[in-house]
Amino acid sequence: MATDVKNVLETLGGMTVLELVELKNAIEEEWGVTAAAPVAVAAGMPAGGEAAAGAAEEKDSFDVVLTAAGDKKIQVIKVVRAATGLGLKEAKDLVDGAPNAIKEALNKEESEKLKAELEEAGASVELK
């Protein structure tokens, strides 16, 4: 099975953008799915769905996503290391690879605190 996945990834890696678009369209037609389904459902929600939208706004877990390291990358790496317990190389790779999730499934207070610490260090951060 792992060999099959590897072969598919190699095949996809060798395809042009136009071929990938054709593949996406063929998958959508064959299986009746779209990549934008959650957006389309939210955008096409009737007025009666307002209660569901209100419940969705009251999230209880957040992901802290580093979108850019900013000018003070070393300070950002220090904050990431303190928050995640990663080693220097791993934290640096995480910061260099932005956008990346720093921590996932945090409560509102913890996520806002980490966001503030990262922004104070000079990073651009968003909560998802």
Solvent accessible surface area in square Angstrom, and as a share of the most:
residue,aa,sasa,rsa
1,M,190,0.85
2,A,82,0.64
3,T,91,0.53
4,D,91,0.47
5,V,78,0.45
6,K,125,0.53
7,N,77,0.40
8,V,84,0.48
9,L,112,0.56
10,E,108,0.48
11,T,86,0.50
12,L,59,0.30
13,G,68,0.66
14,G,66,0.63
15,M,52,0.23
16,T,80,0.47
17,V,113,0.65
18,L,135,0.67
19,E,77,0.34
20,L,69,0.34
21,V,67,0.38
22,E,117,0.52
23,L,63,0.31
24,K,89,0.38
25,N,62,0.32
26,A,55,0.42
27,I,61,0.31
28,E,39,0.18
29,E,147,0.66
30,E,132,0.59
31,W,178,0.62
32,G,68,0.65
33,V,77,0.44
34,T,73,0.42
35,A,91,0.70
36,A,59,0.45
37,A,41,0.32
38,P,99,0.63
39,V,108,0.62
40,A,63,0.49
41,V,107,0.62
42,A,61,0.47
43,A,87,0.68
44,G,61,0.59
45,M,75,0.33
46,P,100,0.63
47,A,80,0.62
48,G,75,0.72
49,G,14,0.13
50,E,124,0.56
51,A,86,0.67
52,A,65,0.50
53,A,36,0.28
54,G,32,0.30
55,A,71,0.55
56,A,69,0.54
57,E,141,0.63
58,E,140,0.63
59,K,92,0.39
60,D,121,0.63
61,S,48,0.31
62,F,30,0.13
63,D,45,0.23
64,V,0,0.00
65,V,17,0.10
66,L,0,0.00
67,T,48,0.28
68,A,45,0.35
69,A,16,0.12
70,G,42,0.41
71,D,150,0.77
72,K,118,0.50
73,K,76,0.32
74,I,121,0.62
75,Q,82,0.37
76,V,0,0.00
77,I,12,0.06
78,K,117,0.50
79,V,30,0.17
80,V,0,0.00
81,R,100,0.36
82,A,91,0.70
83,A,28,0.22
84,T,41,0.24
85,G,68,0.66
86,L,64,0.32
87,G,31,0.30
88,L,111,0.55
89,K,139,0.59
90,E,91,0.41
91,A,0,0.00
92,K,87,0.37
93,D,73,0.38
94,L,37,0.18
95,V,2,0.01
96,D,69,0.36
97,G,41,0.39
98,A,29,0.22
99,P,95,0.60
100,N,44,0.22
101,A,39,0.30
102,I,12,0.06
103,K,73,0.31
104,E,115,0.51
105,A,74,0.57
106,L,23,0.11
107,N,74,0.38
108,K,115,0.49
109,E,139,0.62
110,E,88,0.39
111,S,0,0.00
112,E,82,0.37
113,K,134,0.57
114,L,11,0.05
115,K,58,0.24
116,A,56,0.43
117,E,70,0.31
118,L,0,0.00
119,E,81,0.36
120,E,149,0.67
121,A,12,0.09
122,G,31,0.30
123,A,8,0.06
124,S,54,0.35
125,V,15,0.08
126,E,68,0.31
127,L,53,0.26
128,K,116,0.49
